[in-house]
Amino acid sequence: MHNNLDEVIAKVSAKLRRTVPLATKSDVLPYRSEGGQWIGSPWDLGNGWWTSGFWPGLMWLMDTLSPDEIFHREALRATELMTEQFRIYRHLTHDVGFMFLLSCGAKHKLTGDGQARWDTLHAASLLMGRFNPTDTPRAGFIKAWDGREQLGYAIIDCMMNLPLLDWATRETGDPRFATVTRIHADTAAKHFVREDGSCRHIVEFDPASGAFVREHGGQGCAVGSSWSRGQAWALYGFTLLAMNTGEARDLETAERIARYFAANIREDGLTDCDFRQPKEVYRLDNIAGACAACGFLELEKLTGKPEYRAAAEKLLDGLIDHCCDFGDAYCGFLTHCTAAYHEDNAGTHTNIVYGDYFFVEALCKLKGVDPMLWR
Ligand code: GLY
């Protein structure tokens, strides 16, 4: 990397020390910032939005990367807030992996807290309850959402939720969790990952037979396009799967996706929101770049291939050179994050919490202190 890592970490740490107290005053976990304040989820969902685990996760990572009582206290407070969602229940979709591995799972991993372990197992059981078995033996998928019209919907993002199930099998010895991971991952490899390594975002299946019904465009630019954050979820998700299963076919899928992603990184190291968006459109999503950098760094460890390290460094240098704001425009620091190609309400070209989360996770990996909260 041409940037000095220690300098970047010092700037991240100084900025968050200034802005964490702004979050501590509120009951809402930050989603993005506006006008010098953290603001909560779009659509007024309080802490039920799928991204809520990223703030506690960011605090647990910061407490590892740059230990400070301010990060530790905030990690504990934010994790506690997450557990209220078990009572409310209605927002708990397949995204419980994102939400609880990075909050309760992290607390258990980093402090040994026993209740946090039970809370993480609770989340894993909820994810198991979303499994849709089909008429074909050992086939099926994890359903993404709860709308009546979305019964057969599965999305590529779920690859990042599967490690919660593998964790639960390791933790309890109960093989059912890992079996569901295996079945869903095989479905995803077959129906989401295209020959060239690009991925679909949403696939609709017949809930009874499991037959492919159609692809939906989702958060990308169009049906048949290549939403970059979906590519990042697939890249890191299949890499985590390969780490958990040790299966050659999972690693082969992860590498196919990785080669496709690496070939689409922009010259400046930034990431287009959709790799198939019209050439004249300037729409970035740096969350995708930060998440993919984490996937590439883990893939380098698994394969020993230097090109994956090079791809991660290109992405991170790009983010540091062009899109980190350590001044006061935002409470966080990674700019040009975009929630969805066609939907501006959740944020376009702004600072969004999970961009910051993955950027800091990548810094932890480069410094050799990553607690690996996904496993
Ligand atoms: N999991 C939804 C998203 O990436 O925005």
Boltz pocket constraint, residues with backbone or C-beta under 6 A from the ligand:
constraints:
  - pocket:
      binder: B
      contacts: [[A, 50], [A, 157], [A, 219], [A, 229], [A, 339]]
      max_distance: 6.0
